[in-house]
Amino acid sequence: MWSDNETSEDLLGFKVHADLLIDVINDETILPITIGVFGDWGSGKSSILQIIKNEFENEEYEDSLCIYFNGWTFEGYDDAKAALLNSILKELEENKKLSSEVKQLVKGKAEKLWKSINWMRGAGLVMKNIALPAVSAYFSGGLSLIPYASQKLIEFGIDSKEKLIGKLQSAEGVDFFNSLQIAGKETVDKTNAVADFRNDFEDLLESTNFKKLVVIIDDLDRCTPDRIIENLEAVKLFLNVPKTAFLIGADPRIVRHAIELKYKTDNISYNSDDKIKNDRIVSDYLEKLIQIPYNLPKLSDNEVETYLTLLLCKKAFPIKFKDILKKYQDHIKEDRYSVFGFGNIDGVLSVEEISSLGNSITILASSAKIITYGLKGNPRQIKRFLNTYILRGKLITIAKLDNVKLDILAKLMVLEYSNIDLFRELYEWQAKSETNGFSTEIKEIEDLAQEFNTDEIVSKYSVNWTKGDVVNWLNTEPKLADVDLRDYYWISRDQLSDSISASSLLPKEIRDLRTKIINYSSEKNLKGIITNSVKILDESKLKILIGLFENEIQKTPEEERIHLIFIELILQKALFSIDVYLKIIKQMDQSRIPSHLSSKFKMVLKSNPEMEKIITELKKDPKTKICKSLNN
């Protein structure tokens, strides 16, 4: 299995992105700067940020400080801005790069900043809990007095509406009220809290003698919309001072959505034309917070094949993997465009070692193009694909499915992940096949694909089977025409829709018994099968088996053979049989039931009185032939 966590081990060739961003940060003329490392979920953002973090830990960056945070860290705090500021100050105070003398100096300067943070956090809590609109309307000084009023409320320990009302109603109420109405000029200090904090923070950084402070905030897109905005605003309002660089890892779609929610841009109109969207407003706001958006590209076909090769080698050859990785790094220095495959690992792995990986590994590597198409070149999705493949391989062993071949499983999984609709269509073909899991349709399509006769495929089937990647998949060995696909789909049943019949998703024992009963050669043969096989099943398996026959009879109520199966089950008093059959009779069009079965019903009634329920139900509609036959 492969870990789904971020890593500084570069299997994607992403160090080039990290080096580029470090080069930007090292340009002191553009600091302060905020860089957005943007990409979809699982695109490799965290790995790039980890590489950057590790680079700044090298000796050449002794004069720089890099601090790494996960956006989730601040999710539980009442004020994300204060939590972020707190964390940065704490990291600065405790940093090992600082001498004891400098640490003492930093600690002294940080104390003032701690107080500012506590004040801002307290003010935020008070305004949140006491309701800002009500307070601002109540005090004659208006909004300009709020910072001062907030400070006084904090001093009195008031952090809720109830405490405020209680204080006003107390004996000290008048004096307390008057204390909140100090002249406007006395409130100026705290209205400049943001500017003061930035000046003090800049002074603090100067005292550390660091040339630059690099702050990495990863997984911002996993926070709630409010927290996303609070963290971005904290960076812009409080920390955007000389010698600082911030790297924000996030999915830009989530950040844009957070801005839309926070500021309700759907209600904003800046043009008389109602058709004009407010995307520009969101973009403008985002541009003010993040100066350089760096969007990670999706992996190309060659990069996916290289990534698959490295992941498989890491699992199969952990001891030699360091040498393999070195070989890869040398390869991309000379040629970053071509595939780094098993053929490039000469001198590290022997032919026997590569062969030991098996055909399934070759299939995965050679299917890189269609995997890229299906998984959109997403590294995390590729890892999950491989993890699912390994899990299913273990399931094959545990379930003792000896006939299942891993290379065929790998090929089917490529179709499953790249085009789930075609995967399900193939399932339906083999499920309804009279040849038990073998699809005549896939045989014909494979033959046509080999001749690249796509017009015929479109004419007989669907244009979806003619897309270039799918045709390549069809022509990839092993072919599926002569493969019983039932066990493969049983392994993959979590990906099949509820509407698909469950018959081939069952354990082999039940499937084989169902086939044996459906294909009985005579009524005597049917009786023997049910006596020797069905009646010895435990209740859960028997219920499943009878459920399969229920599906069959609902599809073809005129089919005598299926009715005879239920009649024999009832005759032998098999559990569930009478109740299920009665339910079917009530639901079906009784005019489609063969009338000559009446003699069978009457015969069973002599041995099993429960049959009377069925006969009574069938006699309710005098227009049906079965009713008339029973009454004769």
N, C-alpha and C positions, 0 to 999 in steps of 0.2 A: 504494500500500500504506500501511497505517497501523501505526505503531510500537505494540508490545505493552508498552512500558515505562510506569512511573508518570509522571505529569506534573502540574505545578502549574497548567496551563492548564485552566480549569474549563468543560468542555463539558456537565457533568451537573447544574449547579446545586448542586454539593456545597459551595460556599463557605458556605452557611447552616449546614451541619454543622460546618465548621471554625470559623466564628465562634462557634457555641454552645460548643464545647469550649474555645476561647480564653477565652471569658467565664467558664467554670468555673475555669480555671487562674488567671485574674486575681483570683479571690476568695481573698485571703490568709488568710481565716479558716478555710478548709478544707484548707490545705496542712499537711503533705504529703499528696499524693493520687496514686493510681495508677489510670489510666483505660484500660480495654480497648476499643480501636476494633475491633469485631468484625464480621465479614461473611464470606461465602463467598469462595472463590478467585475473583479477578477482579471483585469487587464494587465496587472503587474505594477501598479502605482506604488504599492507598499514595498515591493522588492527594490524599486529604484530609490526610494527614500531611505531604505536600510543601507543600500550601497553608499549613498551620499553620507549618511551618518558615520559609517565605518571609515570612509575616506578622511573625514575631519578628525578622526581619532589618531591619525598618523602623525609622526613627529613634525612633518613639514607644516602642519597646521597648529603648532603649539601656541601660536599667538591668536588663535581663533577659538571660540567656544560654540559647540553645536549641542542643542538641547532637543530631545525627541519626546513628543507627547502623542498619545492616542486620543482622538476627539472624544471617544467614549468615556475617557477618564472623568470628564466634567459633566457627564449626563445627569448624575444624581444630585448635583449642587443646585441651590436655589438661585444662584447668580453665576452663570458660566464665565462672565467677564472677570469677576473677582477671583474665581477659582483659577483661571488661566494666569492672571497676574500674580497671584499667590505662588503658583507652581514655578513660574520663571524666577521670581525673587529667591525662592528656596533653593533652586538649582544654582543660582549665582552665589549665594552665601556659602553653600557646601561644596562648591566645585574644587576638585583636587588640583587643578592647574594653578590655583591662587596660593601665594605664600601666606603664612599666618598673619604677617603685617597687613597685607592687602585685604585679607579676609576680615580683619578687624575694622579696617576702614570701610569696606563694603557693608559690613553689618551695621555700622553707625548710620550710614546713608540710607540703608534699607529700612531702618526703623520708621523714618518719616513716611516712606512709601507704604509700609504696613498700615500705618494709621490712616493714610488716604484710602487704602483699599477697604479697610474696615468701615470707614465712614460711608464710602460709596455703596458698599454692600448693605449696610444698615439703612441708608436712605432708600435704596431700591426695595428692601423688604417693607419699609414703612409705607412707601407710596403704593406698593402692590397690595398690601393688606388693608390699608385704610381707604383706598379708592381715591386716586389722584383727582378726578374731576370734582368730587364732593369737597375735598380739602381746599382745592384752589378756589372754588366758588365761595367757600365759607370765610376764608381769610381775606380781608379787604385789600391786602397787599398784592393779591393775584399771584400769577405764576412766578414772578421774580422773587417772591419770598419763600418759595418752596424749599430750596436748598437749606436756608436758615431754619425754617420750621422743621424740616426733617431732622436737622442736627439736634434741635431742642427736644424733639420727640424721642430721639434715641437716648439723649441724656436722662430723660425721665423714665426710660425703660418701657416706652409705649410702642408696641408693635402690632396692635390689632384695633379694630373699630370699637370693640367692647371696652378696652382699656382707655381709649380716648374719651368715650362717653362718660365712663366712670370718673375719670380725672376731672372733666368739666363740671360734673355734678357734685364733686366733693367740696369740702370747706375751702380748699385751695384753688377752686375752679377759676375765680376771677383773676387772681395773680397769675395762674398758669396761662390763661387766655391772653393776658396783657404781655406775658413774656414772649409770646409768639408774634407780637406785632412791633418788633424793634424797627427802628428807622431803616429805610431801604439801603442807605450807604453802609450800614453795618453788616449787610448780607453779601457784600461783593466778594469776599474772600473765597467762599465756597462755590460761588457760581463759576469761578475760574479753576475748579478742581481738576478738570481734564488737562488744561494747559499746564497747571502746576505739576501734575503728575508726570507729564512728558518731560518737562524741564528737569525734574528731580531724577527721573529714570535715565535721561541722557547723562546727567552728572555722575550717576552711579556707574554707568558703563565706562565713562572716562576714567574713573578711579581703578577699574580692573586692569587697565592697560591692554585689553584685548583689541585687536584691530577690527574684529567684527564679531557680532553675535548672530548665529544662525539658529532659527527656531523652526523645527519641523512639526507640523500638526497633521497627523495621518487619520484616515477613516472619519473625516468630518461628515461625510455623507451618511454615516450610521447614526448620527444624532437626530434628535427631533428638530423640526424646522426652526423653532425659537432658539435652540442651542446653536444651530448652525450660524444664524444671524448674529447672536451674541458674541461668538468666538471671532467672527470676521470683523465685527465692529470694535472689539477689544484691540485687535491688531492695528486697525486703522486709527482709532481714536487715541489710544494710550501708548502704544509701543512703536509706532512708526517714526523712529528717531534715527539720526545718523548712525552709520556703522551696523545697521541691522538688516537681516534678510529673513523673510518668512517663506517657507514652502508649505503649501496647503494641498494635501492629497484628498481628492474627492471626485465623485461622479458629477459633472457639471449639470446634468439634468436634475439631480436631486437638489443642488444648490439653487438653481433657477426656480424650482418648485417652491423651495422654502421662501425665497424672496416674494414670489407671487402670493403665497399664503399670508406672509407677514404684513405685506403692504397692500394686499387685496387689489392687485393691478387690474383685475377684470372690471372693477368699478371706476377706473381712471379713464378719462377721455381727454385726449389732447388734440383731437381733430374732429371736425364735424362729420367726417366719413365714418360711419359705424363699423365698416368692414376692416378698418385699419386696426390691427391688434396692438396689444401693449408690450410686445416682445422687446421693443426698443427701450422701454422704460427699465425692464429687468436687465437688459444688457448694459445700459448706462450705469445702473447701480452696481452691477457686478464689476464693471471696468474700474469704478472708483475704488473698490475694495481690493481688486487683484490686477496689478499692472501688466503682468506677463502670463497669459494662459498658455500652458504647454500641453498639447493634446497628444497622448500616446497613440501611435499607429497600431492597427491590428496586425497580427502576425501574417506573413505571406505563406504561400504553400511550402516553399523551401524552409522557412523558419519553423513551421509546424513539424515538418519531417525531422529537422535537426533536433527540435525540442523533444519529440517522441524518442528519438535515438538516445539522447542523453538521459532522459527519465528511465528508460528501460535498462540502460547500462548501469545507472546508479543503483537500481534495485538488484540487478543480476550480479554485478561485480563491484561491491562496495569497497573492497580492498584496492582494486586497481582504478577506482573511479577518479582519484586525484590526478593520475597520469592521463586518463581519458580527457578530463576537463582541461588540462594543460594543452593537450593536443588540439582541442577545440579552440582555445584562446589563440593559439598560434595560427590556426586555420583562418579565423575571421580577421586577423591582422593583415593577411595577404589577400583574402577573398571573402568578403562578408555577404556576397550575393548567392553563392552556390550552397548546395546541401552539404552538411557535415553528417555523413551516414556511416554505416558499418564498414564500408570500404575505405574510409579515411582513418580507421583505427589500426592500421597496420603497425606492427611492432609492439602494440599494447595488448591486443587480444589475438589469440590464435584462431585459426579457421574452425577448430573443434569447439572453442568457446562460443564463437558466433553461431555455429550450427546448433549449439545446445539451447539457444533461445527458441528454436522451433519456428514452424511456418507461420504461426499466428503473429509473431513479432514482425516478420517480413510483410505480412498483410497490412498491419497497422502502419508501418513506415511507408509502404507504397501507396496507401490510401490517404496520404496527407492532404491531397488536394480536396477530396470530398469531405474529409474531417474539418478542414479549414472552412469549407462552405457551410457545413452543418453547425459547427461550433463558433462560427464568426471569428476565427483566429484568437479565441479567448483562452489564455493560459490556464486559468482556474478550471474552466469547463473541460479542457483537455485532460487535466489531472483527474477530474471527477469521472471522465470517460474511462480512463485507465483503471481507476479504483473500482468502478462498477464491473469492468472486465475481469479483474482479479477476483472480486467477490463471487461473480457468477461461475468462474472457474472452480472456486472452492465448493460452491453449491453442487456442481456437477459431480465432484468427488464424494461429497456427503450423501447425495441422493443416489449414488451408484448408477449414474446414467452412462454406462460404458460405451454406448454407441455415439455419444456426442463428441465431436471433434472441435478442438479449440480454434483451428483456423476458420472453420465454418461459423463458429460463434462470433469471432472477430469480424468477419465479413458482414454478418447480419447486423451486428451492433453499429457498424459504420452506416448502414442504411437507416437504422433506428434513430441515430443521432443526427443524421443529415436530412432525412425526409421521413418524418413519422407517419405521414399519410400513406406513402408507398409501402412502408413497413407493415402497416395495418392491412393494406390491400393485399399484400402477399400472404398475410395471415389468413384472411378470409378465403383466398383461393385454396390454400392447402387444407383449411378446416372443412370446406364443403366438398372436397375432392373424394371421389369414390375409391381412390387408391391410397387412402389413409396417410395423409400428411405429405403426399407428393403432389406438386403443382404442375399441371400440364401447361398452364399459362406462362409460368416463369421459364419453362423449357423453351417455349416458342419465342418468348422475348429475348432470351439469351442467344438463340440461334439467329434471330433477326439483328440483334446488336452486334454480333460477330461479323455480320455482313454490312454493318452500318446502314441497314435498311430502316431508317427512322420513319419514313413515310408510312410503311406498313404497320409499324408499332403505333403510330398516331391513329391510323385508320381502325385498328382492331382494339386498341387499349386506350392510352392517354398520352398527351404530349409530355406529361411529367416524366414518363419513362425514357424520353429522348434527350433530356438535357445532358450536356457534355459530360458532367461529372458522374451522372447516373449511368450513362453508357459505358464510361470507363469502369465503373463499379461492376456492371454486368459482365464485362469482359475480363475482370480480374479472377484469377483462380483462387479457391476452388469454385466450380460451377455448382448451382443449387438444384439443377433439374432432376438429378437422381438421388436427392437427399430427403429423407423423412424429416420434416421440419417440426413435428409436434413437440418433441422434447426441447428444442431450441426456443420455441414460443412459450413453453411452460416455464422455462428459466426466465424469460423476459416478460412474464405476464403482468408485471406492475405497469408496463407501458401500454397495455391494451385497454381500449375503452370499454366501459360497462356494457355497451350495446352488443359487443361481440360475444358469440356463444362461448360458453365455458368448457365445452367438451374436451378440447385439446389442452386445456390448462390444468387438467387433473393428473394425479399420479398415474403411472403406467398401469398399475393393477386394475384401477377402475376403468381406464380407457380400453384396455384389452378385454375386460369382461363385458363392457357395453357392446363392443364390436362383435364378440362371440354370440351374445344374445340376439342382437339385431339381425345377424346373418344365420340364424338357426335353420337347419335343413328340414325339420319336420316338427310336429307338435310333440312327438315323443322325445325328440332331441332337445326341444325347449324345456320340457319337464325335467329332463335329466340335468341340464345346466343349472336351472333354478334350484333344484334339490341339492346338488353337489357343491354349488359355488355361491349362489346368492344368499341362501338361508344361513350360511355360516359367517356372513359379513357382520361386523359390529354395526350398531345403530347409525353412527355418523356416516359411515361409508354407504350403507344401504339407502339412507336418505338422499345422499348425493346421486346414487345410481338411479333411483326412482325419479329424481328430479330431471335427469337426462331424458328418460322416457317421456316424462311430462312435456318437455320441450318438443320432442319428436311428434307426439300425437296432436299437439296444438298446431303444428305446421301442416300436418296431413291427416285430418280426422277421418278421411275416407279410407286410409290405409289399414287394411284388416290385420296385417302382421303385428302392428303396434298394439292394437286392441287385444290381440291374443296374448301378448306379453303380460298386459295388466290382468287379463282373465286368469292366466296361470298363476300370477303372483297372489291374486285374491284367493284362488282355489287352495293354494298352499299357505294361506293366512300370513303372508309376509307383512311385517310391520309397515305402516304408512300407506300400503297399497290401496286399501278401500277408500281412505280419506282423500288421497290425491286423485284417484280416479273419479270419485264423486264430484270433486271440485272442477275437474276437467269437463265432465258431462254437463254441469250447470253452466259453464262458460261457453261451450262450443255450440256451433250450429248443428243441432241433432239430426237435421235432415241429411247430413253428410255421412252419418254412421251407417255402415252396411247392415241392411235389415236381417240378413241371414244369421247375424250374430245372436239373435234372440234365443236360439236353441242353446247356445253356449252359456248365456246368462242364466237360463232356467236350470241348466245342468249344474252350474256352480252353486246355485241357491240351495240345492239338496245337501251340499257339503258345508257351505258357509252361509248361515242365515243373514250375515251382514250384506249379502248381495241384494237383499230386499230394498235397501236404500237406493241402489243404482236403478233397479227396475222401476221403483216408484217414481223416480225423477224422470225416467225415459217415457213414462206413460202420461206425463202432464200435457204433452202436445199431441192431440189425436190426429193431427194432419201428417205427422211424420211416418215414414214407412216402418221404422223400428218400433214405434208405438203400436201400429196396427199389427205387426208381426207378433209382438209380445201378448197382445190381446186375443190372438187366435188360439 
